[in-house]
């Protein structure tokens, strides 16, 4: 019976934490994640730009004949 009590109390604690969590916190986390991913993508394009351009030209030349 103790195991069921522990599970029930943990479930109640989680439900209370979810209920009291401010709604804006999760939105801020998503914005930070989106900005971070866009910065990483821009850095990758900047670093790999010449290689990507060369690869694209090679693909076009192969497909174009």
C-alpha positions as CSV (number, residue, x, y, z in Angstrom):
1,X,0.0,0.0,0.0
2,X,2.9,2.3,0.6
3,X,3.9,2.2,-3.1
4,X,0.4,3.3,-4.1
5,X,0.6,6.2,-1.6
6,X,3.9,7.3,-2.9
7,X,2.7,7.2,-6.5
8,X,-0.5,9.1,-5.5
9,X,1.4,11.8,-3.6
10,X,3.9,12.3,-6.5
11,X,0.9,12.6,-8.9
12,X,-0.7,15.2,-6.7
13,X,2.6,17.2,-6.4
14,X,3.0,17.1,-10.2
15,X,-0.5,18.3,-10.7
16,X,-0.1,21.1,-8.3
17,X,3.2,22.2,-9.9
18,X,1.5,22.2,-13.4
19,X,-1.4,24.2,-12.0
20,X,0.8,26.8,-10.4
21,X,3.2,27.2,-13.3
22,X,2.9,30.5,-15.0
23,X,1.8,30.3,-18.6
24,X,4.4,32.8,-19.8
25,X,7.3,30.7,-18.8
26,X,6.8,28.1,-21.4
27,X,6.3,30.8,-24.1
28,X,9.6,32.4,-23.2
29,X,11.3,29.0,-23.4
30,X,10.0,28.4,-26.9
31,X,11.1,31.8,-28.1
32,X,14.6,31.3,-26.7
33,X,14.7,27.9,-28.4
34,X,13.6,29.3,-31.7
35,X,16.1,32.1,-31.6
36,X,18.9,29.8,-30.6
37,X,18.1,27.4,-33.4
38,X,17.9,30.2,-36.0
39,X,21.3,31.5,-34.9
40,X,22.8,28.0,-35.2
41,X,21.3,27.6,-38.7
42,X,22.6,31.0,-39.8
43,X,26.1,30.1,-38.5
44,X,26.1,26.8,-40.3
45,X,25.0,28.5,-43.6
46,X,27.7,31.1,-43.1
47,X,30.4,28.5,-42.5
48,X,29.3,26.0,-45.1
49,X,28.1,28.5,-47.7
50,X,30.9,28.0,-50.2
51,X,30.7,24.2,-49.9
52,X,27.0,24.3,-50.3
53,X,27.2,26.5,-53.3
54,X,29.8,24.3,-55.0
55,X,27.7,21.2,-54.3
56,X,24.6,22.8,-55.7
57,X,26.4,23.8,-58.8
58,X,27.8,20.3,-59.2
59,X,24.4,18.8,-58.9
60,X,22.9,21.2,-61.4
61,X,25.7,20.5,-63.9
62,X,25.3,16.7,-63.4
63,X,21.5,16.9,-63.9
64,X,21.7,19.5,-66.7
65,X,24.1,17.3,-68.7
